[in-house]
Amino acid sequence: MRKLNRQEFLEMRRRMHEEWLRRDHRFQTFSIAIEDGEAVVRGWGGEFELRFPARGLLEPDALRRRGF
């Protein structure tokens, strides 16, 4: 079994958090991107944007800690 590198692992966590937003909170239009070492949560047609260090995505409750 191949080990994931840091970027692959971060991308997997990003997808998991994005699915959590869409599934559990019905934020269907929200997306999460990783840009320049930051995690960027966008929603409501670009009217909402939240930025925090990308390493925060490694926390299981990263979005809940930030108000979701």
Secondary structure, 3 states (H helix, E strand, C coil): CCCCCHHHHHHHHHHHHHHHHHHHCCCCCCEEEEECCEEEEEEHHHCEEEEEEHHHHHCCCHHHHCCC
